[in-house]
């Protein structure tokens, strides 16, 4: 079903929620930690995840599948043409165009999170599912006519296994200081690098510098030459470039790089 974010509650209700959260000792990260590993050594694919692991699969376009140690599956920019093979527990969506949202979502999805509202009002998610916390920050987008559509995109943040992972969605403008403060310290960023329909390369590099993640995983590079342009610019900006041998990665805090790194994953479908 579609998840409806709750509004601010009473102080007593908020304190009760905080008490339950502390008592349950959830495994999601607090997005203020900084990686200090000496180098990036991607873990080999494994059937079962250890407590500190997150499995990342690049399905295609802007869709990734995240799998947590407790078996929560998350599909980003869930749509009707590129989907993971297994039904996700949580599906996030964005409004830019039809490859970023679904009109016929799988009814077995437990939490369907559109990153916008039809009337343009804010949506504010803060959802905990087993060992992952999911929240969002809304940004504006441009329509095909060039007009601004307020709050049409959400950056989704996933806090799990002592990692903070952000999917920038179909980002169309630089982030404000308020946006960056709400993001916190992000370890891994999924960033659209098409250099055409989202941010141009100069603005994108400014956004990545402001977020300062350890690992950038490019997405949305369907335009000819977009990946090569981004890789060349990333190297100029001091990124180490690594090419994955497949579409799957096991990420964990103690293997994050100390040098900022771009990790190129090729889409692997469902």
Number of C-alpha atoms within 10 A of each C-alpha: 13 14 13 13 13 11 9 8 9 9 9 9 11 12 12 11 12 12 11 12 12 9 9 10 9 17 20 21 18 16 20 13 15 17 20 14 15 12 14 20 13 16 14 9 13 10 6 11 16 14 15 17 22 23 21 20 24 26 24 23 19 28 31 28 25 23 22 23 20 17 14 15 21 27 26 27 30 30 24 14 11 19 20 21 10 10 17 24 17 24 26 27 27 26 24 21 12 15 18 23 23 22 9 8 16 15 11 12 16 16 19 24 28 25 26 22 14 10 8 11 11 17 19 17 22 11 17 15 15 16 19 27 20 22 19 24 21 21 25 17 22 19 13 10 6 8 9 13 15 17 21 26 27 30 22 25 25 24 23 27 24 21 29 28 25 24 25 22 29 28 25 23 16 16 17 12 10 9 15 15 10 12 21 15 21 25 27 24 22 21 24 28 27 22 20 13 16 21 20 15 19 11 16 22 18 13 19 16 12 14 21 17 24 23 24 23 17 23 26 21 20 13 12 9 11 17 19 12 14 21 20 12 15 20 13 10 12 11 19 17 16 13 10 13 10 14 17 23 22 21 21 20 19 16 17 25 21 15 18 22 23 23 20 19 22 19 18 14 16 15
